[in-house]
Amino acid sequence: MKYIILILILFILSCEQNVDPELPVFEQRAVVTSIIHPDSAITVFLTENISVLSTKRPGSVTGSRIDLYENDLFLGSLEETTINPSEYESQYIDTLRGVYKMDYYPKAGSTYRMEADNEKYPDITAITEIPEQTSDFEVVISDPQIIQIFDESESYESVIAEYVANITIKDSPGINYYAVSLLFKSTDIDQYFNSAGEEICELSSRIFEQDFTSNSIIFELGESSGFENEAGEVFNDDLFENQNFEFQITFRVWGSRSLACGEMIYSDTFMIQLRSLSEEYYQYMATTTLQKAVLEDPFAEPVQIYSNIEGGLGVFGGYNFETFEFSMRELLDDLD
């Protein structure tokens, strides 16, 4: 009897069955990336999607016709163009092609619809809005605490200082989606001599995002209320609908001044920006952030990235914003 049982066990263990996983059929579609706001002309990026098994980078989608509507009124067709990715604020684009622009600035409170067609891909449609900036936004900045001073030469000084900002958002009725970010405006100096021996000074500016910490529990609640991504701290008003939301942010920033081109040039300007997001933009940011959070967790449920593109993939979203600007100039001048 023992031998019979042993033979049965060996027989069961030796059985194999090859199972071929049923993968969904890959469908080639266009991917839209377009976040519009009143301070910038409308730009749409079109790329192609790729199979999960592919190792190549997504290519650009060129030769498309994109029509734009504002409150159901036809505005015109976007013009296909090229753009230098290093000069564009978005991190989504890494190619010079598949770029479509219209020299038109969207308006707060308006709804926008884009319709695109390309002979190689299904037609796509997407709708979003530019929210009204209906919530009041107040910022009170504390006196700075100097962390370190760099007195490198007679013509250059810089300082690292810590600030605390007390922020109040007076939430308006209805469902609202927000993002708070800290931005630094850097002044770059290009000083050279031309062929005639004349000194040429050219100033340019760039804007960088800065990190900050907050005392608010909302920024620790994850998907339902708040999360952090490239737009800053993003959250909704579930916990303070139609009420005042008060919180603090703490940040360390660097400012400098240098004597160049016969004058004192400052890199000293910081901005706290409050964005009012469309629901489409918020949902897209929420799901992309969650996907990144579980990327290396083998036990996590897969996260489906939100898309409002009918016939394609990606996001067509909008936002409005208000900015509080402050300067470290007085602090820098007091270093003398």
C-alpha positions as CSV (number, residue, x, y, z in Angstrom):
1,M,0.0,0.0,0.0
2,K,2.9,2.3,0.8
3,Y,4.3,1.8,-2.6
4,I,1.0,2.6,-4.3
5,I,0.7,5.9,-2.4
6,L,4.2,6.8,-3.3
7,I,3.6,6.1,-7.0
8,L,0.5,8.2,-6.9
9,I,2.3,11.1,-5.3
10,L,5.1,10.9,-7.9
11,F,2.6,10.8,-10.7
12,I,0.8,13.9,-9.4
13,L,4.0,15.8,-8.9
14,S,5.2,14.9,-12.4
15,C,2.1,16.4,-14.1
16,E,2.6,19.7,-15.9
17,Q,0.2,22.0,-17.7
18,N,1.4,24.8,-19.9
19,V,-0.8,27.9,-19.5
20,D,-0.6,30.7,-22.0
21,P,-1.7,34.0,-20.4
22,E,-4.4,35.8,-22.3
23,L,-3.1,39.3,-22.9
24,P,-5.4,42.0,-24.1
25,V,-5.1,42.8,-27.8
26,F,-3.0,45.8,-28.3
27,E,-4.7,48.7,-30.1
28,Q,-2.7,51.6,-31.5
29,R,-4.1,54.9,-30.2
30,A,-3.0,58.5,-29.8
31,V,-2.0,59.9,-26.4
32,V,-3.0,63.5,-25.5
33,T,-1.1,65.6,-23.0
34,S,-2.6,69.1,-22.7
35,I,-3.0,71.2,-19.5
36,I,-4.3,74.6,-20.3
37,H,-4.6,77.8,-18.1
38,P,-5.2,81.5,-18.7
39,D,-1.6,82.5,-18.6
40,S,-0.4,80.5,-21.6
41,A,-1.4,79.8,-25.2
42,I,-3.1,76.5,-25.8
43,T,-0.6,73.6,-26.5
44,V,-1.4,70.0,-27.2
45,F,1.2,67.2,-27.4
46,L,0.3,64.0,-29.3
47,T,2.3,60.8,-28.9
48,E,1.6,57.2,-29.6
49,N,0.9,54.5,-27.1
50,I,3.1,51.4,-26.9
51,S,2.5,47.8,-25.8
52,V,3.4,46.8,-22.3
53,L,5.9,44.4,-23.9
54,S,7.6,47.0,-26.0
55,T,11.0,48.4,-25.2
56,K,10.9,51.4,-27.5
57,R,10.0,55.0,-26.5
58,P,6.7,56.4,-27.6
59,G,6.9,58.2,-30.9
60,S,5.2,61.5,-31.9
61,V,1.9,61.7,-33.7
62,T,2.2,64.1,-36.6
63,G,-0.1,65.2,-39.4
64,S,-3.2,65.5,-37.2
65,R,-6.0,68.0,-37.4
66,I,-7.0,69.4,-34.0
67,D,-10.1,71.6,-33.7
68,L,-10.8,73.6,-30.6
69,Y,-14.2,74.8,-29.3
70,E,-14.9,77.3,-26.5
71,N,-18.4,76.9,-24.9
72,D,-19.3,75.0,-28.1
73,L,-18.2,77.8,-30.4
74,F,-15.5,76.9,-32.9
75,L,-12.3,78.8,-32.3
76,G,-10.2,77.3,-35.1
77,S,-7.6,74.6,-35.7
78,L,-4.3,74.2,-33.9
79,E,-1.1,74.6,-35.9
80,E,1.4,71.8,-35.9
81,T,4.8,73.1,-34.8
82,T,8.0,72.1,-33.0
83,I,9.2,73.1,-29.6
84,N,12.4,72.9,-27.5
85,P,11.6,70.7,-24.6
86,S,14.2,72.4,-22.4
87,E,12.3,75.6,-22.7
88,Y,8.9,74.2,-21.9
89,E,7.5,73.9,-18.4
90,S,6.1,70.4,-18.8
91,Q,8.0,67.2,-18.1
92,Y,5.7,65.1,-20.3
93,I,7.4,65.9,-23.6
94,D,10.8,64.7,-24.7
95,T,10.5,65.2,-28.5
96,L,10.3,68.2,-30.8
97,R,7.5,66.8,-32.9
98,G,3.8,66.1,-32.4
99,V,3.3,69.6,-31.0
100,Y,0.2,71.6,-31.8
101,K,-0.4,75.2,-30.7
102,M,-3.0,78.0,-31.0
103,D,-2.1,81.6,-30.1
104,Y,-5.2,81.8,-27.8
105,Y,-5.3,82.1,-24.1
106,P,-8.2,80.2,-22.4
107,K,-10.6,82.1,-20.2
108,A,-11.7,81.3,-16.6
109,G,-15.2,79.9,-16.3
110,S,-15.1,78.5,-19.9
111,T,-15.4,75.0,-21.2
112,Y,-13.1,73.7,-23.9
113,R,-13.5,70.8,-26.3
114,M,-10.8,69.4,-28.6
115,E,-11.4,67.1,-31.5
116,A,-8.5,65.5,-33.3
117,D,-8.3,63.1,-36.3
118,N,-5.4,61.3,-37.9
119,E,-5.7,58.7,-40.6
120,K,-3.5,56.3,-38.6
121,Y,-5.4,56.5,-35.3
122,P,-9.1,56.6,-34.1
123,D,-10.6,60.0,-33.8
124,I,-10.4,61.5,-30.3
125,T,-12.5,64.0,-28.3
126,A,-11.9,65.6,-24.9
127,I,-13.6,68.2,-22.7
128,T,-12.3,70.2,-19.8
129,E,-12.8,73.6,-18.2
130,I,-10.9,76.5,-16.7
131,P,-12.2,76.9,-13.1
132,E,-13.1,80.3,-11.8
133,Q,-10.6,81.4,-9.1
134,T,-13.5,81.8,-6.6
135,S,-11.7,80.9,-3.4
136,D,-9.9,83.7,-1.5
137,F,-6.2,83.0,-0.8
138,E,-4.2,84.8,1.9
139,V,-0.6,84.3,2.9
140,V,1.4,85.7,5.8
141,I,5.1,85.2,5.8
142,S,7.2,85.0,9.0
143,D,10.5,86.8,9.5
144,P,13.3,84.7,8.1
145,Q,15.6,82.6,10.1
146,I,19.1,82.7,8.6
147,I,20.6,79.3,8.2
148,Q,23.8,80.1,6.4
149,I,25.5,83.0,4.8
150,F,27.9,82.7,1.9
151,D,30.1,85.8,1.5
152,E,32.2,84.5,-1.4
153,S,33.5,87.8,-2.8
154,E,32.9,91.6,-2.8
155,S,30.7,91.1,-5.9
156,Y,28.7,88.1,-4.8
157,E,26.7,87.1,-1.7
158,S,24.1,84.5,-1.0
159,V,22.1,83.2,1.9
160,I,20.0,80.3,2.9
161,A,17.0,81.2,5.1
162,E,14.0,79.4,6.6
163,Y,10.5,80.8,6.4
164,V,7.1,79.9,7.7
165,A,4.0,80.8,5.6
166,N,0.6,80.8,7.2
167,I,-1.9,80.2,4.4
168,T,-5.7,80.5,4.5
169,I,-8.0,79.3,1.7
170,K,-11.6,80.5,1.9
171,D,-13.3,77.6,0.2
172,S,-16.2,78.4,-2.1
173,P,-19.4,76.3,-2.3
174,G,-19.3,73.1,-4.4
175,I,-16.6,70.5,-5.0
176,N,-13.2,72.1,-5.4
177,Y,-9.7,70.8,-6.3
178,Y,-6.5,72.6,-5.4
179,A,-2.8,72.5,-5.7
180,V,-0.3,74.5,-3.6
181,S,3.3,74.9,-4.9
182,L,6.4,76.9,-4.0
183,L,8.3,78.4,-6.9
184,F,11.7,80.2,-7.1
185,K,12.5,82.6,-9.9
186,S,16.2,82.5,-10.7
187,T,18.0,85.2,-12.7
188,D,20.7,84.0,-15.0
189,I,23.4,86.4,-16.3
190,D,25.1,85.9,-19.6
191,Q,28.0,88.3,-19.8
192,Y,30.4,88.3,-22.8
193,F,32.2,90.6,-25.3
194,N,31.1,90.9,-28.9
195,S,33.4,91.0,-31.9
196,A,33.7,94.8,-31.5
197,G,35.0,94.3,-28.0
198,E,31.8,95.6,-26.4
199,E,30.6,94.0,-23.2
200,I,27.2,92.5,-23.6
201,C,24.9,91.6,-20.7
202,E,21.8,89.5,-21.2
203,L,19.5,88.6,-18.3
204,S,17.1,85.7,-18.4
205,S,14.9,84.0,-15.8
206,R,13.9,80.5,-15.0
207,I,11.3,79.1,-12.5
208,F,12.0,76.1,-10.3
209,E,9.8,74.2,-7.9
210,Q,10.9,74.2,-4.3
211,D,10.2,71.6,-1.6
212,F,8.3,72.5,1.6
213,T,6.8,70.7,4.6
214,S,3.4,71.3,6.1
215,N,1.6,70.9,9.4
216,S,-1.7,69.9,7.8
217,I,-3.0,66.4,8.1
218,I,-4.6,66.8,4.6
219,F,-1.3,66.4,3.0
220,E,-0.8,63.0,4.7
221,L,-4.2,61.5,3.8
222,G,-3.3,60.2,0.3
223,E,-5.8,59.7,-2.5
224,S,-8.9,60.9,-0.8
225,S,-7.7,64.3,0.1
226,G,-4.1,65.2,-0.7
227,F,-1.0,64.0,-2.4
228,E,2.3,65.3,-3.7
229,N,3.4,65.4,-7.3
230,E,5.0,67.7,-9.9
231,A,2.0,70.1,-9.4
232,G,2.9,70.6,-5.7
233,E,0.6,69.4,-2.9
234,V,-2.7,68.5,-4.6
235,F,-5.9,68.1,-2.5
236,N,-9.7,68.5,-2.5
237,D,-12.0,70.2,-0.1
238,D,-13.7,67.1,1.3
239,L,-12.7,68.0,4.9
240,F,-13.4,71.8,4.7
241,E,-16.1,72.4,2.1
242,N,-17.3,76.0,2.1
243,Q,-15.1,76.8,5.2
244,N,-11.7,78.4,5.8
245,F,-8.8,76.0,5.5
246,E,-5.7,77.3,7.5
247,F,-2.3,75.6,7.4
248,Q,1.4,76.3,7.5
249,I,4.2,75.5,5.2
250,T,7.9,75.6,6.2
251,F,10.6,75.9,3.6
252,R,14.3,76.8,3.2
253,V,15.2,78.9,0.3
254,W,18.4,80.3,-1.2
255,G,18.8,83.9,-2.5
256,S,21.7,85.7,-4.0
257,R,22.9,89.0,-5.3
258,S,25.9,89.7,-7.6
259,L,27.4,92.8,-9.0
260,A,27.4,92.4,-12.8
261,C,26.8,94.5,-15.9
262,G,27.3,97.6,-13.8
263,E,24.4,96.9,-11.5
264,M,23.3,94.6,-8.6
265,I,21.5,91.6,-10.0
266,Y,19.3,89.6,-7.6
267,S,18.0,86.1,-7.6
268,D,15.6,86.6,-4.7
269,T,12.0,86.1,-5.8
270,F,9.7,83.3,-4.5
271,M,6.1,82.6,-5.2
272,I,3.5,80.6,-3.4
273,Q,0.9,79.5,-6.0
274,L,-2.6,78.2,-5.4
275,R,-4.1,76.4,-8.4
276,S,-7.8,75.6,-8.8
277,L,-7.9,72.4,-10.8
278,S,-10.5,71.0,-13.2
279,E,-11.8,67.6,-12.1
280,E,-10.1,66.0,-15.1
281,Y,-6.6,67.3,-14.1
282,Y,-7.1,66.3,-10.5
283,Q,-8.2,62.8,-11.3
284,Y,-5.3,62.3,-13.6
285,M,-2.8,63.6,-11.0
286,A,-4.4,61.4,-8.3
287,T,-4.1,58.2,-10.3
288,T,-0.6,58.8,-11.7
289,T,0.6,59.5,-8.2
290,L,-0.9,56.3,-6.8
291,Q,0.6,54.3,-9.7
292,K,4.0,55.6,-8.8
293,A,3.5,54.8,-5.1
294,V,2.7,51.1,-5.8
295,L,5.1,50.6,-8.6
296,E,7.6,48.5,-6.6
297,D,5.0,46.8,-4.4
298,P,4.3,43.3,-5.9
299,F,1.2,42.9,-3.6
300,A,-0.5,46.1,-4.5
301,E,-3.6,46.3,-6.7
302,P,-2.8,47.8,-10.2
303,V,-3.8,51.4,-10.7
304,Q,-5.6,52.4,-13.9
305,I,-4.5,55.9,-15.0
306,Y,-7.4,58.2,-15.4
307,S,-8.1,59.5,-18.9
308,N,-10.8,61.8,-20.3
309,I,-9.8,61.2,-23.9
310,E,-12.5,59.5,-25.9
311,G,-11.0,57.3,-28.6
312,G,-7.5,57.7,-27.1
313,L,-5.5,58.0,-23.9
314,G,-4.0,60.8,-21.8
315,V,-5.4,63.9,-20.3
316,F,-6.9,67.2,-21.4
317,G,-7.2,69.3,-18.2
318,G,-7.2,72.9,-17.0
319,Y,-6.5,75.1,-14.1
320,N,-6.6,78.7,-12.9
321,F,-4.2,80.2,-10.3
322,E,-3.4,83.0,-7.9
323,T,0.2,83.8,-6.9
324,F,1.6,85.4,-3.7
325,E,5.1,86.7,-4.4
326,F,7.7,87.8,-2.0
327,S,11.4,88.8,-2.1
328,M,14.5,88.2,-0.1
329,R,16.0,91.5,-1.3
330,E,15.8,93.2,2.1
331,L,17.5,90.2,3.8
332,L,20.3,90.2,1.2
333,D,20.8,94.0,1.5
334,D,21.0,93.7,5.3
335,L,24.1,91.4,4.9
336,D,26.3,94.4,4.4
